[in-house]
């Protein structure tokens, strides 16, 4: 395994553990994930927003 891949794997593991800890201690909640998903949809599908499409998830 190359040095670059090893570093990438270590960073990935670090981030996954960080996400898990943030989830367990309620820094990340389903409401926040929903808001992030809606924001990402609006960013990548901005032309639909301009056409009046509602990109809110779940109502």
C-alpha distance matrix in Angstrom:
0.0 3.8 6.6 8.3 6.5 6.6 10.1 11.0 10.4 12.5 15.1 15.4 16.1 18.4 20.3 20.7 22.1 24.3 25.6 26.4 28.3 30.2 31.2 32.4 34.4 35.9 34.5 33.2 35.9 36.6 39.1 36.6 34.2 37.1 38.1 34.6 34.5 38.0 37.2 34.1 36.4 39.0 36.7 35.2 38.5 40.9 43.1 44.0 44.9 47.3 48.8 49.6 47.0 46.4 42.7 43.3 41.5 43.8 47.1
3.8 0.0 3.8 5.4 5.4 6.3 8.8 10.0 10.7 12.5 14.4 15.4 16.7 18.5 20.2 21.2 22.8 24.5 25.9 27.2 28.8 30.4 31.8 33.2 34.9 36.3 34.5 33.4 36.2 37.0 39.3 36.5 34.2 37.2 37.8 34.2 34.3 37.7 36.5 33.4 35.8 38.2 35.6 34.3 37.7 39.8 42.0 43.2 44.1 46.2 47.9 48.9 46.5 46.0 42.4 43.1 41.6 44.2 47.3
6.6 3.8 0.0 3.8 5.5 5.1 6.2 8.6 9.9 10.7 12.4 14.2 15.5 16.5 18.5 20.0 21.3 22.6 24.5 25.9 27.1 28.6 30.4 31.8 33.1 34.6 32.7 31.9 35.0 36.1 38.2 35.2 33.3 36.4 36.8 33.2 33.7 37.0 35.5 32.8 35.5 37.6 34.9 34.0 37.6 39.4 41.9 43.1 43.7 45.8 47.8 48.6 46.4 45.7 42.0 42.6 41.3 43.9 46.9
8.3 5.4 3.8 0.0 3.8 5.5 5.2 6.2 8.6 10.0 10.6 12.2 14.3 15.4 16.5 18.3 20.1 21.1 22.5 24.4 25.8 26.9 28.6 30.4 31.7 32.8 30.7 29.6 32.7 33.6 35.5 32.5 30.5 33.5 33.7 30.0 30.5 33.7 32.1 29.3 32.0 34.0 31.3 30.3 33.9 35.7 38.1 39.4 40.0 42.0 44.0 44.9 42.8 42.2 38.6 39.3 38.1 40.9 43.8
6.5 5.4 5.5 3.8 0.0 3.8 5.4 5.0 6.1 8.6 9.8 10.3 12.2 14.1 15.2 16.3 18.2 19.7 20.9 22.4 24.2 25.5 26.8 28.5 30.2 31.3 29.5 28.2 31.0 31.7 33.9 31.2 28.9 31.8 32.4 28.9 29.0 32.4 31.2 28.3 30.8 33.2 30.7 29.5 32.9 35.1 37.5 38.5 39.2 41.5 43.2 44.0 41.6 40.9 37.2 37.8 36.3 38.9 42.0
6.6 6.3 5.1 5.5 3.8 0.0 3.8 5.4 5.1 6.2 8.7 9.8 10.6 12.3 14.3 15.4 16.6 18.3 20.0 21.2 22.6 24.3 25.8 27.1 28.7 30.2 28.6 27.7 30.6 31.7 34.0 31.3 29.3 32.5 33.2 29.7 30.2 33.7 32.6 29.9 32.6 35.0 32.6 31.7 35.2 37.3 39.9 40.7 41.2 43.6 45.5 46.0 43.6 42.6 38.9 39.1 37.5 39.9 43.1
10.1 8.8 6.2 5.2 5.4 3.8 0.0 3.8 5.4 5.1 6.2 8.5 9.9 10.5 12.3 14.2 15.4 16.4 18.4 20.0 21.1 22.4 24.3 25.8 27.0 28.4 26.5 25.8 29.0 30.3 32.3 29.3 27.6 30.9 31.2 27.7 28.5 31.9 30.5 28.0 30.9 33.1 30.6 30.0 33.6 35.4 38.2 39.2 39.4 41.7 43.8 44.3 42.0 41.0 37.3 37.5 36.2 38.7 41.7
11.0 10.0 8.6 6.2 5.0 5.4 3.8 0.0 3.8 5.5 5.1 6.1 8.6 9.8 10.5 12.2 14.2 15.2 16.4 18.3 20.0 20.9 22.5 24.4 25.8 26.8 24.8 23.6 26.6 27.6 29.6 26.7 24.7 27.8 28.2 24.7 25.2 28.6 27.3 24.7 27.4 29.7 27.3 26.6 30.1 32.0 34.8 35.7 36.0 38.4 40.4 40.8 38.5 37.6 33.8 34.2 32.8 35.4 38.4
10.4 10.7 9.9 8.6 6.1 5.1 5.4 3.8 0.0 3.8 5.5 5.0 6.2 8.5 9.9 10.5 12.3 14.1 15.3 16.5 18.3 19.9 21.1 22.6 24.4 25.6 24.1 22.9 25.7 26.7 29.1 26.5 24.3 27.6 28.4 25.1 25.5 29.1 28.2 25.7 28.3 30.9 28.9 28.0 31.4 33.6 36.3 36.9 37.2 39.9 41.7 41.9 39.3 38.2 34.4 34.4 32.7 35.0 38.2
12.5 12.5 10.7 10.0 8.6 6.2 5.1 5.5 3.8 0.0 3.8 5.4 5.2 6.1 8.7 9.9 10.6 12.2 14.3 15.4 16.5 18.3 20.0 21.2 22.6 24.2 22.7 22.0 25.1 26.6 28.9 26.2 24.5 28.0 28.7 25.5 26.4 29.9 28.9 26.7 29.6 32.0 30.0 29.6 33.1 35.0 38.0 38.5 38.5 41.2 43.2 43.2 40.8 39.4 35.6 35.3 33.7 35.9 39.0
15.1 14.4 12.4 10.6 9.8 8.7 6.2 5.1 5.5 3.8 0.0 3.8 5.5 5.0 6.2 8.6 9.9 10.4 12.3 14.3 15.3 16.3 18.3 20.0 21.1 22.3 20.3 19.6 22.9 24.4 26.3 23.4 21.8 25.3 25.6 22.3 23.4 26.8 25.5 23.5 26.6 28.7 26.6 26.5 30.0 31.7 34.8 35.4 35.3 37.9 40.0 40.0 37.7 36.3 32.6 32.4 31.0 33.4 36.4
15.4 15.4 14.2 12.2 10.3 9.8 8.5 6.1 5.0 5.4 3.8 0.0 3.8 5.4 5.2 6.2 8.6 9.8 10.6 12.3 14.3 15.3 16.5 18.4 20.1 21.0 19.3 18.0 20.9 21.9 24.2 21.5 19.5 22.9 23.6 20.4 21.0 24.6 23.8 21.5 24.3 26.8 25.0 24.6 27.9 30.0 32.9 33.3 33.3 36.1 38.0 37.9 35.4 34.0 30.2 30.0 28.3 30.6 33.7
16.1 16.7 15.5 14.3 12.2 10.6 9.9 8.6 6.2 5.2 5.5 3.8 0.0 3.8 5.5 5.1 6.1 8.5 9.9 10.6 12.3 14.2 15.3 16.5 18.4 19.9 18.7 17.7 20.6 22.0 24.6 22.2 20.3 23.9 24.9 22.0 22.8 26.5 25.9 23.9 26.7 29.3 27.8 27.5 30.7 32.8 35.9 36.0 35.9 38.9 40.6 40.3 37.7 36.0 32.2 31.6 29.6 31.5 34.8
18.4 18.5 16.5 15.4 14.1 12.3 10.5 9.8 8.5 6.1 5.0 5.4 3.8 0.0 3.8 5.6 5.3 6.2 8.7 10.0 10.6 12.2 14.3 15.4 16.6 18.3 16.7 16.3 19.6 21.5 23.8 21.1 19.9 23.5 24.1 21.3 22.7 26.2 25.3 23.7 26.8 29.0 27.5 27.7 31.0 32.6 35.9 36.2 35.7 38.6 40.7 40.2 37.8 35.9 32.2 31.5 29.8 31.8 34.8
20.3 20.2 18.5 16.5 15.2 14.3 12.3 10.5 9.9 8.7 6.2 5.2 5.5 3.8 0.0 3.8 5.5 4.9 6.1 8.6 9.8 10.4 12.2 14.2 15.3 16.3 14.4 13.5 16.7 18.4 20.5 17.7 16.3 19.9 20.4 17.5 18.9 22.4 21.4 19.9 23.0 25.2 23.8 24.1 27.3 28.9 32.3 32.4 31.9 34.8 36.9 36.4 34.0 32.1 28.4 27.7 26.1 28.3 31.2
20.7 21.2 20.0 18.3 16.3 15.4 14.2 12.2 10.5 9.9 8.6 6.2 5.1 5.6 3.8 0.0 3.8 5.4 5.1 6.2 8.7 9.9 10.6 12.4 14.4 15.3 14.2 12.8 15.5 16.9 19.5 17.2 15.4 19.0 20.2 17.6 18.4 22.1 21.8 20.2 23.0 25.6 24.5 24.6 27.5 29.5 32.7 32.5 32.1 35.3 37.0 36.4 33.7 31.7 27.9 27.0 25.0 26.8 30.0
22.1 22.8 21.3 20.1 18.2 16.6 15.4 14.2 12.3 10.6 9.9 8.6 6.1 5.3 5.5 3.8 0.0 3.8 5.5 5.0 6.2 8.6 9.8 10.5 12.3 14.1 13.4 12.9 15.8 17.8 20.4 18.3 17.1 20.8 22.0 19.7 21.0 24.5 24.3 23.1 26.0 28.4 27.5 27.8 30.7 32.5 35.9 35.5 35.0 38.2 40.0 39.1 36.5 34.2 30.6 29.3 27.2 28.7 31.9
24.3 24.5 22.6 21.1 19.7 18.3 16.4 15.2 14.1 12.2 10.4 9.8 8.5 6.2 4.9 5.4 3.8 0.0 3.8 5.4 5.2 6.1 8.5 9.9 10.6 12.1 10.6 10.6 14.0 16.4 18.5 16.0 15.4 19.2 19.8 17.6 19.4 22.7 22.1 21.3 24.4 26.5 25.5 26.3 29.2 30.7 34.2 34.0 33.1 36.1 38.2 37.2 34.9 32.5 29.0 27.6 25.9 27.6 30.5
25.6 25.9 24.5 22.5 20.9 20.0 18.4 16.4 15.3 14.3 12.3 10.6 9.9 8.7 6.1 5.1 5.5 3.8 0.0 3.8 5.5 5.1 6.1 8.6 10.0 10.4 9.1 7.8 10.9 12.9 15.2 12.9 11.9 15.7 16.6 14.5 16.1 19.4 19.2 18.5 21.3 23.6 22.9 23.6 26.3 28.0 31.4 30.9 30.1 33.3 35.2 34.1 31.6 29.2 25.6 24.2 22.3 23.9 26.9
26.4 27.2 25.9 24.4 22.4 21.2 20.0 18.3 16.5 15.4 14.3 12.3 10.6 10.0 8.6 6.2 5.0 5.4 3.8 0.0 3.8 5.5 5.1 6.2 8.7 9.8 9.9 8.9 11.2 13.2 16.1 14.5 13.5 17.1 18.6 17.0 18.3 21.6 21.9 21.3 23.8 26.3 26.0 26.6 29.0 30.9 34.2 33.4 32.6 36.0 37.6 36.4 33.6 31.1 27.6 25.8 23.5 24.6 27.8
28.3 28.8 27.1 25.8 24.2 22.6 21.1 20.0 18.3 16.5 15.3 14.3 12.3 10.6 9.8 8.7 6.2 5.2 5.5 3.8 0.0 3.8 5.4 5.1 6.2 8.5 8.5 9.1 11.8 14.6 17.0 15.3 15.2 18.8 19.8 18.5 20.4 23.5 23.5 23.3 26.0 28.1 27.8 28.8 31.3 32.8 36.2 35.6 34.5 37.8 39.6 38.2 35.7 33.0 29.6 27.6 25.6 26.6 29.5
30.2 30.4 28.6 26.9 25.5 24.3 22.4 20.9 19.9 18.3 16.3 15.3 14.2 12.2 10.4 9.9 8.6 6.1 5.1 5.5 3.8 0.0 3.8 5.6 5.3 6.1 4.9 5.7 8.9 12.1 13.9 11.9 12.3 15.9 16.5 15.4 17.6 20.4 20.3 20.5 23.3 25.1 24.9 26.2 28.6 29.8 33.4 32.7 31.3 34.6 36.6 35.0 32.7 29.9 26.6 24.6 22.9 24.0 26.7
31.2 31.8 30.4 28.6 26.8 25.8 24.3 22.5 21.1 20.0 18.3 16.5 15.3 14.3 12.2 10.6 9.8 8.5 6.1 5.1 5.4 3.8 0.0 3.8 5.5 5.1 5.9 4.8 6.6 9.3 11.8 10.7 10.6 14.0 15.4 14.7 16.3 19.2 19.7 19.9 22.3 24.4 24.7 25.7 27.8 29.3 32.7 31.7 30.4 33.9 35.5 33.8 31.2 28.3 25.1 22.8 20.7 21.4 24.3
32.4 33.2 31.8 30.4 28.5 27.1 25.8 24.4 22.6 21.2 20.0 18.4 16.5 15.4 14.2 12.4 10.5 9.9 8.6 6.2 5.1 5.6 3.8 0.0 3.8 5.5 7.7 8.0 9.2 12.0 14.5 13.9 14.2 17.3 18.8 18.4 20.0 22.8 23.4 23.7 26.0 28.1 28.5 29.5 31.5 33.1 36.5 35.3 34.0 37.5 39.1 37.2 34.7 31.6 28.5 26.0 23.7 24.1 26.9
34.4 34.9 33.1 31.7 30.2 28.7 27.0 25.8 24.4 22.6 21.1 20.1 18.4 16.6 15.3 14.4 12.3 10.6 10.0 8.7 6.2 5.3 5.5 3.8 0.0 3.8 5.7 7.8 9.4 12.9 14.5 13.7 14.8 17.9 18.7 18.5 20.8 23.2 23.4 24.2 26.7 28.4 28.7 30.2 32.2 33.3 36.9 35.9 34.2 37.6 39.4 37.4 35.2 32.0 29.0 26.4 24.6 25.0 27.5
35.9 36.3 34.6 32.8 31.3 30.2 28.4 26.8 25.6 24.2 22.3 21.0 19.9 18.3 16.3 15.3 14.1 12.1 10.4 9.8 8.5 6.1 5.1 5.5 3.8 0.0 3.8 5.2 5.9 9.5 10.8 10.2 11.8 14.5 15.3 15.6 17.8 19.9 20.4 21.5 23.8 25.3 26.0 27.6 29.4 30.4 33.9 32.7 30.9 34.3 36.0 33.9 31.7 28.4 25.6 22.9 21.1 21.5 23.8
34.5 34.5 32.7 30.7 29.5 28.6 26.5 24.8 24.1 22.7 20.3 19.3 18.7 16.7 14.4 14.2 13.4 10.6 9.1 9.9 8.5 4.9 5.9 7.7 5.7 3.8 0.0 3.8 6.4 10.2 10.8 8.9 10.8 13.8 13.8 13.6 16.3 18.4 18.2 19.3 22.1 23.3 23.5 25.4 27.4 28.2 31.8 31.0 29.1 32.3 34.4 32.5 30.5 27.4 24.5 22.0 20.7 21.7 23.9
33.2 33.4 31.9 29.6 28.2 27.7 25.8 23.6 22.9 22.0 19.6 18.0 17.7 16.3 13.5 12.8 12.9 10.6 7.8 8.9 9.1 5.7 4.8 8.0 7.8 5.2 3.8 0.0 3.8 7.0 8.3 6.3 7.3 10.6 11.2 10.7 13.0 15.4 15.7 16.5 19.0 20.6 21.0 22.5 24.4 25.5 29.1 28.1 26.5 29.8 31.7 29.9 27.6 24.6 21.5 19.2 17.5 18.7 21.1
35.9 36.2 35.0 32.7 31.0 30.6 29.0 26.6 25.7 25.1 22.9 20.9 20.6 19.6 16.7 15.5 15.8 14.0 10.9 11.2 11.8 8.9 6.6 9.2 9.4 5.9 6.4 3.8 0.0 3.8 5.3 5.3 6.4 8.7 10.0 10.8 12.4 14.4 15.5 16.7 18.5 20.1 21.2 22.7 24.1 25.3 28.6 27.2 25.6 29.1 30.5 28.4 26.0 22.7 19.9 17.1 15.2 15.7 18.2
36.6 37.0 36.1 33.6 31.7 31.7 30.3 27.6 26.7 26.6 24.4 21.9 22.0 21.5 18.4 16.9 17.8 16.4 12.9 13.2 14.6 12.1 9.3 12.0 12.9 9.5 10.2 7.0 3.8 0.0 3.8 5.5 5.0 6.1 8.6 9.8 10.4 12.2 14.2 15.2 16.4 18.3 19.9 21.0 21.9 23.5 26.5 24.7 23.4 27.0 28.1 25.9 23.2 20.0 17.1 14.3 11.9 12.2 15.0
39.1 39.3 38.2 35.5 33.9 34.0 32.3 29.6 29.1 28.9 26.3 24.2 24.6 23.8 20.5 19.5 20.4 18.5 15.2 16.1 17.0 13.9 11.8 14.5 14.5 10.8 10.8 8.3 5.3 3.8 0.0 3.8 5.4 5.1 6.3 8.7 9.9 10.6 12.4 14.3 15.4 16.6 18.5 20.1 20.8 21.8 24.9 23.1 21.3 24.8 26.0 23.6 21.3 17.9 15.3 12.2 10.7 11.2 13.2
36.6 36.5 35.2 32.5 31.2 31.3 29.3 26.7 26.5 26.2 23.4 21.5 22.2 21.1 17.7 17.2 18.3 16.0 12.9 14.5 15.3 11.9 10.7 13.9 13.7 10.2 8.9 6.3 5.3 5.5 3.8 0.0 3.8 5.4 5.1 6.2 8.6 9.9 10.5 12.3 14.2 15.3 16.5 18.4 19.6 20.4 23.9 22.6 20.7 24.1 25.8 23.8 21.7 18.5 15.7 13.1 12.1 13.6 15.6
34.2 34.2 33.3 30.5 28.9 29.3 27.6 24.7 24.3 24.5 21.8 19.5 20.3 19.9 16.3 15.4 17.1 15.4 11.9 13.5 15.2 12.3 10.6 14.2 14.8 11.8 10.8 7.3 6.4 5.0 5.4 3.8 0.0 3.8 5.5 5.1 6.1 8.6 9.8 10.5 12.2 14.2 15.3 16.4 17.8 19.3 22.5 21.2 19.9 23.5 24.9 23.2 20.6 17.8 14.5 12.4 10.7 12.5 15.2
37.1 37.2 36.4 33.5 31.8 32.5 30.9 27.8 27.6 28.0 25.3 22.9 23.9 23.5 19.9 19.0 20.8 19.2 15.7 17.1 18.8 15.9 14.0 17.3 17.9 14.5 13.8 10.6 8.7 6.1 5.1 5.4 3.8 0.0 3.8 5.5 5.1 6.2 8.6 9.9 10.6 12.3 14.3 15.5 16.1 17.4 20.5 18.6 17.3 20.9 22.1 20.0 17.4 14.3 11.2 8.8 7.0 9.0 11.4
38.1 37.8 36.8 33.7 32.4 33.2 31.2 28.2 28.4 28.7 25.6 23.6 24.9 24.1 20.4 20.2 22.0 19.8 16.6 18.6 19.8 16.5 15.4 18.8 18.7 15.3 13.8 11.2 10.0 8.6 6.3 5.1 5.5 3.8 0.0 3.8 5.4 5.1 6.1 8.6 9.9 10.6 12.3 14.4 15.1 15.7 19.0 17.7 15.7 19.1 20.8 18.8 16.7 13.7 10.8 8.6 8.5 11.0 12.4
34.6 34.2 33.2 30.0 28.9 29.7 27.7 24.7 25.1 25.5 22.3 20.4 22.0 21.3 17.5 17.6 19.7 17.6 14.5 17.0 18.5 15.4 14.7 18.4 18.5 15.6 13.6 10.7 10.8 9.8 8.7 6.2 5.1 5.5 3.8 0.0 3.8 5.4 5.1 6.1 8.6 9.8 10.5 12.3 13.9 14.8 18.3 17.5 16.0 19.3 21.2 19.8 17.7 15.3 11.9 10.8 10.5 13.5 15.3
34.5 34.3 33.7 30.5 29.0 30.2 28.5 25.2 25.5 26.4 23.4 21.0 22.8 22.7 18.9 18.4 21.0 19.4 16.1 18.3 20.4 17.6 16.3 20.0 20.8 17.8 16.3 13.0 12.4 10.4 9.9 8.6 6.1 5.1 5.4 3.8 0.0 3.8 5.4 5.1 6.2 8.6 9.9 10.6 11.8 13.5 16.6 15.4 14.5 18.1 19.4 18.2 15.5 13.3 9.6 9.0 8.1 11.4 13.6
38.0 37.7 37.0 33.7 32.4 33.7 31.9 28.6 29.1 29.9 26.8 24.6 26.5 26.2 22.4 22.1 24.5 22.7 19.4 21.6 23.5 20.4 19.2 22.8 23.2 19.9 18.4 15.4 14.4 12.2 10.6 9.9 8.6 6.2 5.1 5.4 3.8 0.0 3.8 5.5 5.1 6.2 8.7 10.1 10.2 11.3 14.3 12.8 11.3 15.0 16.3 14.7 12.3 9.9 6.5 5.9 6.5 10.1 11.4
37.2 36.5 35.5 32.1 31.2 32.6 30.5 27.3 28.2 28.9 25.5 23.8 25.9 25.3 21.4 21.8 24.3 22.1 19.2 21.9 23.5 20.3 19.7 23.4 23.4 20.4 18.2 15.7 15.5 14.2 12.4 10.5 9.8 8.6 6.1 5.1 5.4 3.8 0.0 3.8 5.4 5.1 6.2 8.7 9.8 10.0 13.6 13.0 11.2 14.3 16.5 15.4 13.7 11.8 8.8 8.9 10.2 13.8 14.7
34.1 33.4 32.8 29.3 28.3 29.9 28.0 24.7 25.7 26.7 23.5 21.5 23.9 23.7 19.9 20.2 23.1 21.3 18.5 21.3 23.3 20.5 19.9 23.7 24.2 21.5 19.3 16.5 16.7 15.2 14.3 12.3 10.5 9.9 8.6 6.1 5.1 5.5 3.8 0.0 3.8 5.4 5.0 6.1 8.2 9.6 13.0 12.8 12.0 15.1 17.0 16.6 14.5 13.3 9.9 10.9 11.4 15.2 16.7
36.4 35.8 35.5 32.0 30.8 32.6 30.9 27.4 28.3 29.6 26.6 24.3 26.7 26.8 23.0 23.0 26.0 24.4 21.3 23.8 26.0 23.3 22.3 26.0 26.7 23.8 22.1 19.0 18.5 16.4 15.4 14.2 12.2 10.6 9.9 8.6 6.2 5.1 5.4 3.8 0.0 3.8 5.5 5.3 5.6 7.7 10.6 9.6 9.4 12.8 14.1 13.7 11.2 10.3 6.9 8.8 9.6 13.4 14.6
39.0 38.2 37.6 34.0 33.2 35.0 33.1 29.7 30.9 32.0 28.7 26.8 29.3 29.0 25.2 25.6 28.4 26.5 23.6 26.3 28.1 25.1 24.4 28.1 28.4 25.3 23.3 20.6 20.1 18.3 16.6 15.3 14.2 12.3 10.6 9.8 8.6 6.2 5.1 5.4 3.8 0.0 3.8 5.7 5.2 5.2 8.6 8.1 6.7 9.8 11.8 11.4 9.8 9.2 6.7 8.9 11.0 14.7 15.1
36.7 35.6 34.9 31.3 30.7 32.6 30.6 27.3 28.9 30.0 26.6 25.0 27.8 27.5 23.8 24.5 27.5 25.5 22.9 26.0 27.8 24.9 24.7 28.5 28.7 26.0 23.5 21.0 21.2 19.9 18.5 16.5 15.3 14.3 12.3 10.5 9.9 8.7 6.2 5.0 5.5 3.8 0.0 3.8 5.7 5.4 9.0 10.0 9.1 11.3 13.8 14.2 13.0 12.9 10.4 12.6 14.3 18.1 18.7
35.2 34.3 34.0 30.3 29.5 31.7 30.0 26.6 28.0 29.6 26.5 24.6 27.5 27.7 24.1 24.6 27.8 26.3 23.6 26.6 28.8 26.2 25.7 29.5 30.2 27.6 25.4 22.5 22.7 21.0 20.1 18.4 16.4 15.5 14.4 12.3 10.6 10.1 8.7 6.1 5.3 5.7 3.8 0.0 3.8 5.7 8.4 9.3 9.9 12.1 13.8 14.8 13.1 13.6 11.0 13.7 14.8 18.6 19.5
38.5 37.7 37.6 33.9 32.9 35.2 33.6 30.1 31.4 33.1 30.0 27.9 30.7 31.0 27.3 27.5 30.7 29.2 26.3 29.0 31.3 28.6 27.8 31.5 32.2 29.4 27.4 24.4 24.1 21.9 20.8 19.6 17.8 16.1 15.1 13.9 11.8 10.2 9.8 8.2 5.6 5.2 5.7 3.8 0.0 3.8 5.5 5.6 6.9 9.2 10.3 11.4 9.6 10.8 8.8 12.1 13.7 17.2 17.7
40.9 39.8 39.4 35.7 35.1 37.3 35.4 32.0 33.6 35.0 31.7 30.0 32.8 32.6 28.9 29.5 32.5 30.7 28.0 30.9 32.8 29.8 29.3 33.1 33.3 30.4 28.2 25.5 25.3 23.5 21.8 20.4 19.3 17.4 15.7 14.8 13.5 11.3 10.0 9.6 7.7 5.2 5.4 5.7 3.8 0.0 3.8 5.4 5.0 6.4 8.8 10.0 9.5 10.8 9.7 12.8 15.3 18.8 18.6
43.1 42.0 41.9 38.1 37.5 39.9 38.2 34.8 36.3 38.0 34.8 32.9 35.9 35.9 32.3 32.7 35.9 34.2 31.4 34.2 36.2 33.4 32.7 36.5 36.9 33.9 31.8 29.1 28.6 26.5 24.9 23.9 22.5 20.5 19.0 18.3 16.6 14.3 13.6 13.0 10.6 8.6 9.0 8.4 5.5 3.8 0.0 3.8 5.4 5.1 6.4 8.9 9.0 11.5 11.3 14.8 17.3 20.5 20.1
44.0 43.2 43.1 39.4 38.5 40.7 39.2 35.7 36.9 38.5 35.4 33.3 36.0 36.2 32.4 32.5 35.5 34.0 30.9 33.4 35.6 32.7 31.7 35.3 35.9 32.7 31.0 28.1 27.2 24.7 23.1 22.6 21.2 18.6 17.7 17.5 15.4 12.8 13.0 12.8 9.6 8.1 10.0 9.3 5.6 5.4 3.8 0.0 3.8 5.3 5.0 6.4 5.4 8.2 8.4 12.1 14.4 17.4 16.8
44.9 44.1 43.7 40.0 39.2 41.2 39.4 36.0 37.2 38.5 35.3 33.3 35.9 35.7 31.9 32.1 35.0 33.1 30.1 32.6 34.5 31.3 30.4 34.0 34.2 30.9 29.1 26.5 25.6 23.4 21.3 20.7 19.9 17.3 15.7 16.0 14.5 11.3 11.2 12.0 9.4 6.7 9.1 9.9 6.9 5.0 5.4 3.8 0.0 3.8 5.3 5.1 5.2 6.8 7.3 10.4 13.5 16.5 15.5
47.3 46.2 45.8 42.0 41.5 43.6 41.7 38.4 39.9 41.2 37.9 36.1 38.9 38.6 34.8 35.3 38.2 36.1 33.3 36.0 37.8 34.6 33.9 37.5 37.6 34.3 32.3 29.8 29.1 27.0 24.8 24.1 23.5 20.9 19.1 19.3 18.1 15.0 14.3 15.1 12.8 9.8 11.3 12.1 9.2 6.4 5.1 5.3 3.8 0.0 3.8 5.4 7.4 9.8 11.1 14.1 17.3 20.1 18.7
48.8 47.9 47.8 44.0 43.2 45.5 43.8 40.4 41.7 43.2 40.0 38.0 40.6 40.7 36.9 37.0 40.0 38.2 35.2 37.6 39.6 36.6 35.5 39.1 39.4 36.0 34.4 31.7 30.5 28.1 26.0 25.8 24.9 22.1 20.8 21.2 19.4 16.3 16.5 17.0 14.1 11.8 13.8 13.8 10.3 8.8 6.4 5.0 5.3 3.8 0.0 3.8 5.9 9.3 11.2 14.4 17.3 19.7 18.2
49.6 48.9 48.6 44.9 44.0 46.0 44.3 40.8 41.9 43.2 40.0 37.9 40.3 40.2 36.4 36.4 39.1 37.2 34.1 36.4 38.2 35.0 33.8 37.2 37.4 33.9 32.5 29.9 28.4 25.9 23.6 23.8 23.2 20.0 18.8 19.8 18.2 14.7 15.4 16.6 13.7 11.4 14.2 14.8 11.4 10.0 8.9 6.4 5.1 5.4 3.8 0.0 3.8 6.4 9.2 11.8 14.9 17.0 15.0
47.0 46.5 46.4 42.8 41.6 43.6 42.0 38.5 39.3 40.8 37.7 35.4 37.7 37.8 34.0 33.7 36.5 34.9 31.6 33.6 35.7 32.7 31.2 34.7 35.2 31.7 30.5 27.6 26.0 23.2 21.3 21.7 20.6 17.4 16.7 17.7 15.5 12.3 13.7 14.5 11.2 9.8 13.0 13.1 9.6 9.5 9.0 5.4 5.2 7.4 5.9 3.8 0.0 3.8 6.2 9.2 11.9 14.0 12.5
46.4 46.0 45.7 42.2 40.9 42.6 41.0 37.6 38.2 39.4 36.3 34.0 36.0 35.9 32.1 31.7 34.2 32.5 29.2 31.1 33.0 29.9 28.3 31.6 32.0 28.4 27.4 24.6 22.7 20.0 17.9 18.5 17.8 14.3 13.7 15.3 13.3 9.9 11.8 13.3 10.3 9.2 12.9 13.6 10.8 10.8 11.5 8.2 6.8 9.8 9.3 6.4 3.8 0.0 3.8 5.7 8.7 10.7 9.0
42.7 42.4 42.0 38.6 37.2 38.9 37.3 33.8 34.4 35.6 32.6 30.2 32.2 32.2 28.4 27.9 30.6 29.0 25.6 27.6 29.6 26.6 25.1 28.5 29.0 25.6 24.5 21.5 19.9 17.1 15.3 15.7 14.5 11.2 10.8 11.9 9.6 6.5 8.8 9.9 6.9 6.7 10.4 11.0 8.8 9.7 11.3 8.4 7.3 11.1 11.2 9.2 6.2 3.8 0.0 3.8 6.3 9.3 9.0
43.3 43.1 42.6 39.3 37.8 39.1 37.5 34.2 34.4 35.3 32.4 30.0 31.6 31.5 27.7 27.0 29.3 27.6 24.2 25.8 27.6 24.6 22.8 26.0 26.4 22.9 22.0 19.2 17.1 14.3 12.2 13.1 12.4 8.8 8.6 10.8 9.0 5.9 8.9 10.9 8.8 8.9 12.6 13.7 12.1 12.8 14.8 12.1 10.4 14.1 14.4 11.8 9.2 5.7 3.8 0.0 3.8 6.5 6.2
41.5 41.6 41.3 38.1 36.3 37.5 36.2 32.8 32.7 33.7 31.0 28.3 29.6 29.8 26.1 25.0 27.2 25.9 22.3 23.5 25.6 22.9 20.7 23.7 24.6 21.1 20.7 17.5 15.2 11.9 10.7 12.1 10.7 7.0 8.5 10.5 8.1 6.5 10.2 11.4 9.6 11.0 14.3 14.8 13.7 15.3 17.3 14.4 13.5 17.3 17.3 14.9 11.9 8.7 6.3 3.8 0.0 3.8 5.8
43.8 44.2 43.9 40.9 38.9 39.9 38.7 35.4 35.0 35.9 33.4 30.6 31.5 31.8 28.3 26.8 28.7 27.6 23.9 24.6 26.6 24.0 21.4 24.1 25.0 21.5 21.7 18.7 15.7 12.2 11.2 13.6 12.5 9.0 11.0 13.5 11.4 10.1 13.8 15.2 13.4 14.7 18.1 18.6 17.2 18.8 20.5 17.4 16.5 20.1 19.7 17.0 14.0 10.7 9.3 6.5 3.8 0.0 3.7
47.1 47.3 46.9 43.8 42.0 43.1 41.7 38.4 38.2 39.0 36.4 33.7 34.8 34.8 31.2 30.0 31.9 30.5 26.9 27.8 29.5 26.7 24.3 26.9 27.5 23.8 23.9 21.1 18.2 15.0 13.2 15.6 15.2 11.4 12.4 15.3 13.6 11.4 14.7 16.7 14.6 15.1 18.7 19.5 17.7 18.6 20.1 16.8 15.5 18.7 18.2 15.0 12.5 9.0 9.0 6.2 5.8 3.7 0.0
